[in-house]
Amino acid sequence: MEIFAAAVLFVNALFNVVVWPRFYPRIADDARATDAHGKRTAFYRVHVILIASAIVLAAVSVVAGVLVLL
């Protein structure tokens, strides 16, 4: 059961690292990412926070997976 739990955590980490950062270029280029004056909008900030959270969760998942195996 521990190996299964560690595998799930590692797959979760891999998914988050591979999938989420790929959204950044699309978000940055989206018309909703900047206002009329060129400043970043809440749309941009929220999505950057989502991507950063996914990367942090990936790191936590790797650490937890390693700890489960120890």
C-alpha positions in Angstrom: 0.0 0.0 0.0 2.9 2.4 0.7 4.3 1.9 -2.7 0.9 2.7 -4.3 0.6 5.9 -2.2 4.1 7.0 -3.2 3.4 6.2 -6.8 0.2 8.3 -6.7 2.1 11.2 -5.1 4.9 11.0 -7.7 2.4 10.8 -10.6 0.6 13.9 -9.1 3.9 15.8 -8.9 4.8 14.8 -12.5 1.4 15.9 -13.8 1.6 19.3 -12.0 5.1 20.0 -13.3 4.3 19.0 -16.9 0.8 20.3 -17.4 0.4 23.6 -15.4 3.4 25.6 -16.6 2.4 25.1 -20.2 -0.6 27.3 -19.6 1.5 30.3 -18.7 2.3 31.5 -22.3 -1.4 31.3 -23.2 -2.4 33.2 -20.1 0.3 35.9 -20.6 -0.8 36.4 -24.2 -4.5 36.5 -23.4 -6.2 39.8 -24.0 -7.7 39.6 -20.5 -4.2 39.5 -18.9 -3.6 43.2 -19.4 -5.9 46.3 -19.2 -6.0 49.2 -21.6 -2.9 50.7 -19.9 -0.8 47.6 -20.2 -1.0 46.7 -16.5 -1.6 43.1 -15.5 -5.1 42.3 -14.4 -6.7 40.1 -11.8 -7.2 37.4 -14.5 -3.4 37.2 -14.9 -2.6 37.3 -11.2 -5.1 34.5 -10.3 -3.8 32.2 -13.0 -0.2 32.8 -12.0 -1.1 32.0 -8.4 -2.8 28.8 -9.6 0.3 27.7 -11.5 2.6 28.5 -8.6 0.3 26.6 -6.3 0.4 23.6 -8.6 4.3 23.7 -8.6 4.4 23.9 -4.8 1.9 21.0 -4.5 4.2 19.0 -6.8 7.2 19.7 -4.6 5.2 18.7 -1.5 4.0 15.5 -3.3 7.6 14.5 -4.1 8.7 15.1 -0.5 5.7 13.2 0.9 6.3 10.3 -1.6 9.9 10.0 -0.5 8.8 10.1 3.2 6.2 7.4 2.6 8.9 5.1 1.1 11.3 5.6 4.0 
